[in-house]
Amino acid sequence: MRILIGLPTPETVSSNFSLKNLPEIIADAKQRYKDIELFVMYKTGVMTSSNRNYIVSHALENDIDAILWLDTDMIYPADIIYALWEAQKDIIGSIYVKRSAPYDPVVYVKGNNPNKPYKIVDPYSLKGITEVDGLGFGGLMVKMNVYREMASKNIWHRYGEAFGFPYEQPKQESHDFIFCQDAQKLGYKIYVHNKVRCGHITEKMVTLDDWVPNGAVLMDEPKIAVLMPSIDVEKAERTIKQMQRRASFLAEYFILEDKARSGYVATINQGVKNIEADYYIYTAEDAYCGLNWLYHAYYELQKTGKNLLAFNDGKNEGKLATFGMISKEYLQKYYGGNLFFDKYCSHYGDTELTMMALADNELAYNPHAMMIEVDYNKHAANQLDKILYNQRAVNFKINHFS
């Protein structure tokens, strides 16, 4: 395996990249692959496309398997070569954001506006290795068979004819977009690896945490079900209208009328079994939500990679998921498809679920994801549920209630 690390750059190179990050990347690859040969080629100049063409031309003259393009004002995961090479794609890149606010991600799909042909992809909606239409060159690996075919057709890196014009019009693409277009015309696909996330260096390093999602395209839009057991449907309908107005994120809302008075736990367990979703939110007809509650909840789970979110209930500071948002994957883990242990009636199911998530390091919390119980006639917890929980909690750390 022979990989050329291409470094096209203006004159200034970040010392954080050159003295620390690049040696880490090289060391990691050599540790993982005993037969790997790595070459580093640096070309400076104001025209980045020209710098890239210079590096490509030298790679074509040698027996190189792939070029890994690394912009020198960025920081990359040490295992980037391993992650991208093992994906076995002709063109595959990483996720990073632009250097300036609003720090948009450099991951795109095609849109319908001829003057602005690409739309930003929401990186948190990416799962695994995903086909996209446009990527930046920071952390992009290109197999040499792509460049050999391009060179045979005299296709090289270049900017759009109107690049840099101060008003919106066609042919303003940067050289990275044009490369992606050329590759697609030749039948190649562009992929992004959602586990390879890089930082951009400015006066500080900017990452996805700095980006505010606003109008980005969801590659795999999640199906979120908000489940509300109810004995007062009119009250539940009022509550759901308030939730929808303040959610700032799409979801389906379900009122689960408990006509038989079978209890909160049995009602919501039945709802989970009957309703298909990627995420479930368990709530109640006496809940009141803060502004952008669902937006903050969803993105907290995506950022942290955890599977249960405790809403800010105004009293437990995230230590208890009185109301919560849970992934379908995690829901399947303990109770055979139920949300709560089915021997509870109305209380302590949430307590037990929280304790399991804490033990699994799966509990997330964002104080802005607010969902508060509003009950002016609060009743004491079901004592039989409390006794059951105390009995089960004795063995919690041993078997997780499996």
C-alpha positions as CSV (number, residue, x, y, z in Angstrom):
1,M,0.0,0.0,0.0
2,R,1.5,3.3,-1.1
3,I,-0.2,6.5,-0.1
4,L,0.8,10.0,-0.9
5,I,-0.2,12.7,1.7
6,G,-0.8,15.8,-0.4
7,L,-0.4,19.2,1.3
8,P,-1.4,22.0,-1.0
9,T,-1.2,25.2,0.9
10,P,-0.4,28.9,1.0
11,E,2.9,29.8,2.7
12,T,1.7,29.5,6.3
13,V,1.3,26.1,7.9
14,S,-0.1,25.5,11.4
15,S,2.5,24.2,13.7
16,N,-0.3,22.2,15.5
17,F,-0.8,20.3,12.3
18,S,2.8,20.0,11.0
19,L,4.6,19.3,14.3
20,K,2.0,17.2,16.2
21,N,-1.0,16.1,14.1
22,L,0.8,14.9,10.9
23,P,3.4,12.8,12.8
24,E,0.5,11.2,14.8
25,I,-1.3,10.3,11.5
26,I,1.9,8.8,10.0
27,A,2.7,6.9,13.2
28,D,-0.8,5.5,13.5
29,A,-0.8,4.2,9.9
30,K,2.6,2.6,10.2
31,Q,1.5,0.8,13.4
32,R,-1.6,-0.5,11.7
33,Y,-0.1,-1.5,8.4
34,K,3.3,-3.1,8.3
35,D,3.5,-3.0,4.5
36,I,2.5,0.7,4.1
37,E,4.6,3.2,2.3
38,L,3.8,6.8,3.0
39,F,5.0,9.8,1.1
40,V,4.4,13.5,1.9
41,M,4.4,16.1,-0.8
42,Y,4.0,19.8,0.0
43,K,3.3,22.5,-2.6
44,T,2.8,26.1,-1.8
45,G,1.1,28.8,-3.9
46,V,-1.9,31.1,-4.0
47,M,-3.9,28.9,-6.4
48,T,-4.8,25.8,-4.5
49,S,-6.1,24.1,-7.7
50,S,-2.6,24.5,-9.3
51,N,-1.0,23.1,-6.1
52,R,-3.2,20.1,-6.3
53,N,-2.5,19.5,-10.0
54,Y,1.3,19.6,-9.3
55,I,0.9,17.0,-6.6
56,V,-1.4,14.8,-8.8
57,S,1.0,14.9,-11.7
58,H,3.9,13.6,-9.5
59,A,1.6,10.9,-8.1
60,L,0.8,9.8,-11.6
61,E,4.4,9.3,-12.4
62,N,4.8,6.9,-9.4
63,D,3.2,3.8,-8.3
64,I,0.8,5.4,-5.8
65,D,-2.5,3.8,-4.6
66,A,-4.2,6.8,-3.2
67,I,-3.8,10.5,-2.4
68,L,-4.9,11.7,1.1
69,W,-5.5,15.4,0.8
70,L,-4.9,17.2,4.1
71,D,-5.4,21.0,4.4
72,T,-2.7,22.3,6.7
73,D,-5.0,24.6,8.7
74,M,-6.9,21.6,10.1
75,I,-6.5,18.9,12.7
76,Y,-7.5,15.3,11.8
77,P,-8.1,12.1,13.8
78,A,-4.9,10.1,14.1
79,D,-6.5,7.1,12.5
80,I,-7.8,8.9,9.4
81,I,-5.8,6.8,7.0
82,Y,-7.1,3.6,8.5
83,A,-10.7,4.8,8.6
84,L,-10.8,6.0,5.0
85,W,-8.7,3.2,3.4
86,E,-10.7,0.5,5.1
87,A,-13.9,1.9,3.7
88,Q,-12.6,0.8,0.2
89,K,-14.2,3.7,-1.7
90,D,-12.7,5.5,-4.7
91,I,-13.5,8.8,-3.2
92,I,-14.3,9.3,0.5
93,G,-13.9,12.2,2.9
94,S,-14.4,13.5,6.4
95,I,-16.7,15.9,8.2
96,Y,-15.5,19.4,9.1
97,V,-16.9,22.9,9.3
98,K,-15.9,26.2,7.7
99,R,-13.5,28.5,9.5
100,S,-15.9,31.4,9.9
101,A,-19.4,31.8,11.3
102,P,-21.9,30.3,11.0
103,Y,-19.4,27.4,10.7
104,D,-21.4,25.5,8.1
105,P,-20.4,21.8,7.5
106,V,-18.6,21.1,4.3
107,V,-20.9,18.2,3.2
108,Y,-23.4,18.7,0.4
109,V,-26.1,17.2,-1.7
110,K,-27.5,18.7,-5.0
111,G,-30.3,21.2,-4.9
112,N,-32.5,22.9,-7.4
113,N,-31.2,26.4,-7.4
114,P,-29.0,26.9,-10.5
115,N,-27.2,29.8,-8.9
116,K,-26.6,27.8,-5.7
117,P,-26.5,24.2,-6.8
118,Y,-25.6,22.6,-3.5
119,K,-27.4,22.3,-0.1
120,I,-25.7,21.7,3.2
121,V,-26.2,18.3,4.8
122,D,-26.9,18.0,8.5
123,P,-23.9,15.8,9.6
124,Y,-25.9,14.4,12.6
125,S,-28.2,12.7,10.2
126,L,-25.4,10.8,8.5
127,K,-25.1,7.1,9.5
128,G,-21.9,5.2,8.7
129,I,-20.6,5.8,5.3
130,T,-23.0,7.8,3.1
131,E,-23.1,8.8,-0.5
132,V,-23.2,12.6,-1.0
133,D,-22.7,15.0,-3.9
134,G,-20.1,17.4,-2.6
135,L,-17.2,17.5,-0.1
136,G,-14.2,19.7,0.7
137,F,-10.7,18.4,0.2
138,G,-9.8,18.5,3.9
139,G,-9.3,14.8,4.8
140,L,-10.3,13.5,1.4
141,M,-8.9,10.2,0.1
142,V,-8.9,9.7,-3.7
143,K,-7.8,6.4,-5.2
144,M,-5.3,6.9,-8.1
145,N,-7.6,5.1,-10.6
146,V,-9.8,8.2,-10.4
147,Y,-7.0,10.5,-11.3
148,R,-5.6,8.2,-14.0
149,E,-8.9,8.3,-15.8
150,M,-9.2,12.0,-15.3
151,A,-5.7,12.7,-16.7
152,S,-6.5,10.5,-19.7
153,K,-9.3,12.9,-20.5
154,N,-7.3,16.0,-19.6
155,I,-9.5,16.7,-16.6
156,W,-7.7,18.7,-13.8
157,H,-8.5,20.7,-10.7
158,R,-9.9,24.1,-11.6
159,Y,-12.2,26.8,-10.3
160,G,-15.5,27.9,-11.8
161,E,-15.4,30.6,-14.4
162,A,-17.3,33.0,-12.1
163,F,-15.6,32.0,-8.9
164,G,-15.0,35.0,-6.7
165,F,-17.6,37.2,-8.3
166,P,-19.4,39.4,-5.7
167,Y,-22.9,38.3,-6.7
168,E,-24.8,35.0,-7.0
169,Q,-24.7,33.4,-10.4
170,P,-23.9,30.1,-12.1
171,K,-20.3,28.7,-12.5
172,Q,-19.1,30.0,-9.1
173,E,-18.1,26.6,-7.8
174,S,-14.8,26.1,-6.0
175,H,-12.4,23.5,-7.3
176,D,-13.5,20.9,-4.7
177,F,-17.1,21.0,-6.0
178,I,-15.9,20.8,-9.6
179,F,-13.8,17.8,-8.8
180,C,-16.8,16.1,-7.4
181,Q,-18.9,17.0,-10.4
182,D,-16.2,15.7,-12.8
183,A,-15.9,12.4,-10.8
184,Q,-19.6,11.8,-10.9
185,K,-19.7,12.4,-14.6
186,L,-17.2,9.6,-15.0
187,G,-19.4,7.3,-12.9
188,Y,-17.6,7.6,-9.5
189,K,-19.5,8.1,-6.3
190,I,-18.6,10.5,-3.5
191,Y,-18.8,9.2,0.1
192,V,-18.4,10.8,3.5
193,H,-17.4,8.9,6.7
194,N,-19.4,10.1,9.6
195,K,-16.9,8.9,12.2
196,V,-14.0,10.9,10.7
197,R,-14.6,14.4,12.2
198,C,-11.9,17.1,11.8
199,G,-11.3,20.5,13.3
200,H,-10.6,23.8,11.5
201,I,-8.0,26.1,13.0
202,T,-8.7,29.8,13.2
203,E,-8.0,31.8,16.3
204,K,-9.6,28.8,17.9
205,M,-10.3,25.3,16.5
206,V,-13.9,25.2,15.2
207,T,-15.9,22.0,15.1
208,L,-19.4,20.7,14.7
209,D,-20.2,22.0,18.2
210,D,-19.9,25.6,16.9
211,W,-22.4,25.0,14.1
212,V,-26.1,25.9,14.6
213,P,-28.2,23.6,12.4
214,N,-30.5,25.8,10.3
215,G,-32.1,24.5,7.2
216,A,-29.6,21.8,6.5
217,V,-30.7,18.7,4.7
218,L,-31.3,15.6,6.8
219,M,-29.9,12.6,4.8
220,D,-31.8,10.1,7.0
221,E,-34.7,12.1,8.6
222,P,-35.5,10.5,12.0
223,K,-39.0,9.3,12.8
224,I,-39.8,10.6,16.3
225,A,-43.0,9.5,18.1
226,V,-44.2,11.5,21.1
227,L,-46.3,9.2,23.2
228,M,-48.8,10.7,25.7
229,P,-51.0,8.4,27.8
230,S,-54.2,10.2,28.7
231,I,-57.4,10.0,30.7
232,D,-58.4,13.5,29.7
233,V,-58.2,13.7,25.9
234,E,-59.2,17.4,25.7
235,K,-56.4,18.3,28.0
236,A,-53.9,16.1,26.1
237,E,-54.9,17.8,22.8
238,R,-54.1,21.3,24.3
239,T,-50.8,20.0,25.6
240,I,-49.8,18.6,22.2
241,K,-50.6,21.9,20.4
242,Q,-48.3,23.7,22.8
243,M,-45.6,21.1,22.3
244,Q,-45.8,21.3,18.5
245,R,-45.5,25.1,18.5
246,R,-42.3,25.0,20.6
247,A,-40.6,21.9,19.2
248,S,-38.7,23.4,16.3
249,F,-38.3,19.8,15.0
250,L,-40.6,17.4,13.3
251,A,-42.3,14.6,15.2
252,E,-45.5,12.6,15.2
253,Y,-47.7,13.0,18.3
254,F,-49.9,10.2,19.7
255,I,-52.6,10.5,22.4
256,L,-52.9,7.1,24.1
257,E,-56.2,7.1,25.7
258,D,-56.3,4.9,28.8
259,K,-60.0,4.0,28.7
260,A,-59.6,0.8,30.7
261,R,-57.5,2.7,33.4
262,S,-54.8,0.2,33.0
263,G,-52.1,2.7,34.1
264,Y,-49.4,4.8,32.6
265,V,-46.9,2.0,32.2
266,A,-49.2,-0.5,30.5
267,T,-50.6,2.2,28.2
268,I,-47.2,3.5,27.0
269,N,-45.8,0.0,26.6
270,Q,-48.7,-0.8,24.3
271,G,-48.1,2.4,22.4
272,V,-44.5,1.6,21.8
273,K,-45.4,-1.9,20.4
274,N,-48.0,-0.4,18.0
275,I,-46.0,2.6,16.7
276,E,-42.9,2.4,14.6
277,A,-40.3,5.1,15.2
278,D,-36.5,5.7,15.5
279,Y,-37.0,7.6,18.8
280,Y,-39.7,7.6,21.4
281,I,-40.6,10.4,23.7
282,Y,-42.6,9.5,26.8
283,T,-44.5,12.4,28.3
284,A,-47.9,13.2,29.9
285,E,-50.9,15.4,29.4
286,D,-49.8,17.7,32.2
287,A,-46.4,18.5,30.6
288,Y,-45.3,22.0,29.5
289,C,-42.3,22.4,27.2
290,G,-39.7,25.0,26.8
291,L,-38.8,26.8,23.6
292,N,-37.1,24.5,21.0
293,W,-37.3,21.6,23.4
294,L,-37.3,18.8,20.8
295,Y,-34.6,20.5,18.7
296,H,-32.2,20.6,21.7
297,A,-33.1,17.0,22.7
298,Y,-32.5,15.4,19.3
299,Y,-29.2,17.2,18.7
300,E,-28.0,16.4,22.2
301,L,-28.4,12.7,21.5
302,Q,-26.7,13.1,18.2
303,K,-23.7,15.0,19.6
304,T,-23.2,12.7,22.5
305,G,-24.0,9.4,20.8
306,K,-26.1,8.4,23.8
307,N,-29.5,6.7,23.8
308,L,-31.6,8.2,26.5
309,L,-32.2,11.9,27.2
310,A,-33.5,13.2,30.4
311,F,-35.6,16.3,29.8
312,N,-35.1,19.2,32.1
313,D,-38.0,18.7,34.5
314,G,-37.2,21.7,36.7
315,K,-36.2,19.6,39.7
316,N,-33.8,16.7,39.0
317,E,-31.1,18.4,36.8
318,G,-30.8,15.5,34.4
319,K,-30.3,12.9,37.1
320,L,-33.8,11.4,36.5
321,A,-35.5,11.0,33.2
322,T,-39.0,11.8,34.5
323,F,-39.8,12.6,30.9
324,G,-37.4,11.2,28.3
325,M,-36.4,10.6,24.7
326,I,-35.1,7.1,23.9
327,S,-33.8,5.4,20.8
328,K,-35.5,2.4,19.4
329,E,-32.2,0.5,19.6
330,Y,-31.8,1.1,23.3
331,L,-35.5,0.4,24.0
332,Q,-35.1,-3.2,22.7
333,K,-32.3,-3.9,25.1
334,Y,-34.1,-4.9,28.4
335,Y,-37.8,-5.4,28.3
336,G,-38.6,-7.2,25.1
337,G,-39.8,-4.2,23.3
338,N,-41.5,-2.5,26.3
339,L,-40.5,0.9,27.3
340,F,-40.8,0.3,31.1
341,F,-40.7,-2.9,33.2
342,D,-44.3,-4.1,32.8
343,K,-45.0,-4.9,36.5
344,Y,-45.0,-1.2,37.4
345,C,-48.3,0.6,37.3
346,S,-47.7,4.3,37.2
347,H,-44.4,5.2,38.9
348,Y,-40.7,4.1,39.1
349,G,-40.6,2.8,35.5
350,D,-38.7,6.0,34.6
351,T,-36.5,5.6,37.7
352,E,-35.4,2.1,36.7
353,L,-34.9,3.1,33.1
354,T,-32.7,6.0,34.2
355,M,-30.6,3.8,36.5
356,M,-29.9,1.4,33.6
357,A,-28.9,4.2,31.3
358,L,-26.6,5.6,34.0
359,A,-25.0,2.2,34.5
360,D,-24.5,1.9,30.7
361,N,-23.2,5.5,30.3
362,E,-26.1,6.2,28.0
363,L,-27.9,9.1,29.8
364,A,-27.7,12.5,28.2
365,Y,-29.0,15.9,29.4
366,N,-29.4,19.4,28.0
367,P,-30.9,22.0,30.2
368,H,-32.5,23.7,27.2
369,A,-34.5,20.6,26.4
370,M,-37.2,21.5,29.0
371,M,-40.3,19.4,29.7
372,I,-41.9,20.2,33.1
373,E,-44.8,18.5,34.8
374,V,-47.5,20.9,35.7
375,D,-49.7,19.3,38.4
376,Y,-51.3,21.5,41.0
377,N,-52.8,18.4,42.8
378,K,-49.7,16.3,42.9
379,H,-50.4,12.8,44.3
380,A,-47.9,10.6,46.2
381,A,-46.1,7.9,44.2
382,N,-47.7,4.5,44.0
383,Q,-46.4,2.7,47.1
384,L,-46.6,-0.8,45.5
385,D,-44.4,0.5,42.6
386,K,-42.0,1.9,45.2
387,I,-41.7,-1.4,46.9
388,L,-41.2,-3.2,43.6
389,Y,-38.5,-0.8,42.6
390,N,-36.6,-1.2,45.9
391,Q,-36.7,-5.0,45.5
392,R,-35.4,-4.9,42.0
393,A,-32.8,-2.2,42.7
394,V,-30.9,-4.5,45.1
395,N,-29.6,-6.5,42.1
396,F,-29.4,-3.6,39.7
397,K,-25.6,-3.3,39.4
398,I,-25.3,-7.1,39.0
399,N,-27.7,-7.9,36.1
400,H,-29.1,-4.7,34.8
401,F,-32.6,-6.3,35.0
402,S,-31.8,-8.4,32.0
